[in-house]
Amino acid sequence: QVQLVQSGGGSAHSGGSLRLSCTASEFTSDAAVVGWFRLAPGKERDGIACISSGDGRPYYVDSVKDRFTISRDIAKNTVYLQMDNLRPEDTGVYYCAAGAARVLKLCVLSPRLGQFEYVSWGQGAQVTVSS
């Protein structure tokens, strides 16, 4: 099973930027897609972005589109989530997760889909945005 280790996060003011990293032990068939999920206070964990490990195509939910950028560095086995123009509502614990090809098909439709189909999860990273 793919192991995921997260780094990054922290605190920022509104309009600021933070970056999250998610490093995989290896990009196998169980990591055809990597997604980022957010657990906001008082809410359920929700998918916000995902990326095909193969061709690098990104997918976003509307609330983060044009502010967040998901990317991957195959040589480093790492997926990034660059978060710009942060808002207080972006506050939460962020998780990365890896899934197989069938999960990629769901990711293409929406990053919110297939959350429980992801097989590997990072440890989570706190992001706090103050106004």
Buried (B, 14 or more C-beta within 10 A) or exposed (E): EBEBBBEBBEEBEEEBEBBBBBBBBEBBEBBBBBBBBBBBEEEEBBBBBBBBBBEEEBBBBEEBEEBBBBEBEEEEBBBBBBBBEBBEBBBBBBBBBBBBEEBBBBBBEEBBBBBEBBBBBBEBBEBBBEE
